[in-house]
Amino acid sequence: MSFYRVKTARAGTTLVVTLWLITIMSIFGIGLARTSYTHYKYAKFKMDKVLSLYAINAVVAKNKLERMGDLTTAYDVPSELAREEEYEAGDVKVIYSMIDEESLININTAPSSVLMNLPDISKGKSIAIASSTFKPFEVKEKMLLIDEIDEEDYLNIKDAVTIHGKGRVNINTCSEETLEMLGMKERLVDLVIRYRKGEDYELFSADDRVFETTSGIKDAIAEEYSLSTGEEQDLIAFIGKGLLSVRSENFRINAEIYISGRVVDKYLVVIGREEGSKRYSVKEWNQR
């Protein structure tokens, strides 16, 4: 009986130890599995970032080459820009568009009389921007250093302004709103847009028209529509003040990178023509 009890006790102890070891190994196994999964997730995250970077670089390189191959170097028009295109390789897909950065108001060069036409910008705020000691702004966010400009002001105007270029707005690519912000009167804005759209009043169609030279803007409109003396003088003034152009040197690429159908990165990249060259280089690179 004594032997039996000892044997039973030993068996019970062995069972307890075994269960204890199983418990310890289970906890260790779960921890290892979690560690492995964490390592896997981290490795995949890093790989996705690498693939994303390759993808955006490919898109930037493609658009640089297309701009270098532009056959109409004297002027730029909306049809030359990517409205929304896709670049796809395996599980990686990029959806991107390109806009003319010089279709926007340049906050480094625009006078306060133009800046005050930006959304919700008062005369005082426009003077503060125009006379800021922080100019030239290397990034748009630098406007927030101005005491009179708060985050709400910045958010209201950030999509309407640029820091790139020499301050001349491309009349071929800009919006009606930008022309109005320049101070152009409503009827003259309508004539500019109507001229660009052609007879069918639709962009990106066969009868679209182009302003081929800055000096020829007034005459081109006058050939199609009746201009008052005041409207002719306004156009001459806009051109004389260096507010209008027909050619651009800086373009913005907005891109979303998808991997296996999931957005992993968003980029804003500005490419610009190098001085005295057809080559383009990156002027701004933002990962959002």
N, C-alpha and C positions, 0 to 999 in steps of 0.2 A: 504494500500500500504506500509505504514511504517512498519507494522507488517510483511508483506511478505518479505520486504527487510532485516529486522532483522533476520528472519528465514532463508533466503537464505544465508545471511552472516554467520550465525552460522553453517549452513550446509556446506558452503564452508570451514570454519575454521576447522570443524570436519573432513572433507575429507582430508584437508592438514595435519592435525595432524595424522590422520589414516595412510595416505601415508608415512608420516615421520616415524611413529612407525614401519610400515611394512618394510621400508628401513633399519631402525636401526636393527630390528629383523633379516632381511635377512643377513645383514653384520655380526651380531652376530652368526647367524646360520652357515654361511660360515666359519667363524673363528673357531667355535666349531667343524665343520666337519673336517676342516684342522687339528685342534688340535687332534681330535680323530684318524684321519688317521696317523698322525705323531706318536702318541702313539702306534698305531697298528704296524706300520712299525718298530718302536724301539723294541717293545715287540717281534716281529717275528725275528728281527735280533739277539736279546739276546737268544731266544729259539734255533735258528739255531746254534749259537755258542756253546750252551750247548750240543745239539745233536751231533755236530761235535766233541766236546771233548770226549763224551762218545764213539763215533765211533772209533776215533783214539786210545783211550785207549784199546778198545776191540781188535783191530788189533795188537797192541803192545803186549798185554797179550797173544794172540794166537801165535804169533811168538816166544815169550819167551818160551812158553811151548813146541813148536816144536823143538827149539834149545836144550832145556833141555832133550828132548826125543831122541836126535841124537844117533844112534847106532854105528856110526863110529867116535868115539871121537878122534881117532888118526890122522884123516885127514878130510878136508872139501873140497867139490867139488861143481861145479855150479848147478848140478841137485838137490841139497838139498835146494836151494834158490828159492824164489818165483819170477819168471820172470815177470808175471803180473797176479794178481789174484783179485777177487772181493769179497767184504763182503757186504751183503745187508740186511737191516731190515726196512720194511715199506718204507717210502719215502727217507730213508738215504742209500746211496751207497758209498762204499769206493773202489777205484781202487788203488792198491798198488803193489810195487815190492820191492825186497830185494837184495842188493848187499853186497859182502864181502868187508868190509872197509879195510881189510888188503890185498886187491888186488891192492892197490894204494901205491904211494910213501909217506913215512912218513917224513914230513918236520922237525920234531923234532930230527930225528936221522940220516937222510941221509947225507952223506958227500957232499961237494961241487962238487966233480967229478960226482955224480949222479944228483944233483940238476941242474947242467948246461945243462942236457939233457931234462929238462922240456921245454914245448913250449915257444919259444922266450925269454928264460932266458940266459943271457950272463954269462961269467965266473965271472965277477965282481959282478953281482947280486946274483949268486949262492954262492959266498964267503960271501956276506953280509947276506944272509939268514942263512947259516951254522954257522956263527960266531956271530949272533945277540945276544945282551944282553937281548932281550925280550923273549928268549927261556927259558923254554918250552912254546910253543904257546898253550894256552887253547882253543882258537878258531882260525880258519884259517885266519879270517879277521885281526887278530893281526899282520900279515905280513905287513899290510899297514902302520904300525908305523915305518918300516924301510925306511930310506931316499931314498934308491936306488929302492924301490919297489913302483910303482904307481898303480892306479886302473886298468889300462889296463893289467899290468903284473898279477895282482891278478885274473882278469877274465879269463886270458889265462890258468892259471894253477889250478884254484880252484877245477875243477872236476877230476884232475889227482892226487891230493894229499890228505893226511889225517893227523890227529893229534893223532889218536888212535892206540894202539898196541905198540909193541916193535921194530918196524922198519923192520921186516922180511916180505917180499912179498910172499903171498901164490902162489906157482907155479901152483897149480891146478885150480885157479880161475882167475888169472890175465890175462890181455890182451896182445897181441903182443906188443902194444905200451909201456906198462909198462915194459916188459922185455927189450925192446930197451933202455928205459930211465935208467934202471939199468946198462946199458953198455954192454948188451949181443949182440954178433955179429949176423948178419942176418941169417946165416945158422943154427946157434945153436937155435935161436928163432924159426925158422921153424921146427926144429926137435922136440922141446918141444911141440909146438902146434900140430904137426902131431901125436906125441905119444898120447896126450890127446884125440884127435878126433878118433883114431883107424883106422881100414882099410877103412871104408867108408868116412873118412875125414869129418864127420859131428858130431857136438856136440849133446848131449841129445839123443843119439841112443844107441842101445844095446851093441855095441862094444867099447864104450868109455873106456879109460884106466885112471888109477889113480896112482899118486905118493903117496905111502902109508907112506914112511918115508923120511925125509930130506937126511939122509945119503945114501939112496938108489937111489937117483935121477940119478946119473951118470950111475950106473949099469943098471937101468931100460931102459934108452935110448940106452945104448951100446948093450943091448940084441936085440934090434929091428933094430938099424941102425949103420952104421959105423961112429965112432967118431975119429977125428984126435987127436994126442997127445996134440995139442994146445987147442982143444975144451974140452978135458978131464980136462986139467989143469985149464981152465977158470971156468968150473963147480965146481971143487974143491975149487977154490978161492972164488967164489960167496957164497958157503956154509960156507967156513971157516971164511969169513967176516961177517957172520950172516945176509946176504941179502935175503936168501930164506928160506921158510918153506913150510909145507904141511897142516898146521892146522891154524885156525883163531879163535879169541876170540871176535871180534867186527864186528857187521853187521848193515848196514844202511837200514832203511825202508823209501822209498819215497811214499807218499800217497796223493791222492786228494779226498776230501770229497764233495759229491754231495747231495743236498737236493732238492727234487722235480725236478730233472734233471739239477739243477744249481750248479756250483762250488762255495762253500762257504769258503773253506779253503784248504791250501796245507801245508803238514808237512814233515819235515825231522827229523827222530828220529834214533839215534844210540843206540843200545843195546850192552852190553858187558858182558862177563862171569866174575863173581866175583872170585877173587883170591882164589884158593883152594876149589872151589865149582862148582857145576853144574848150580847154579842159575845165572840168568841174571838180570842186572839192567840197567836203562836208563843212558847213558853217555852223551848224547847230545839231546836237544829238540829245534827244530826251527819251528816256525809257519811263513810261507812265504806269 
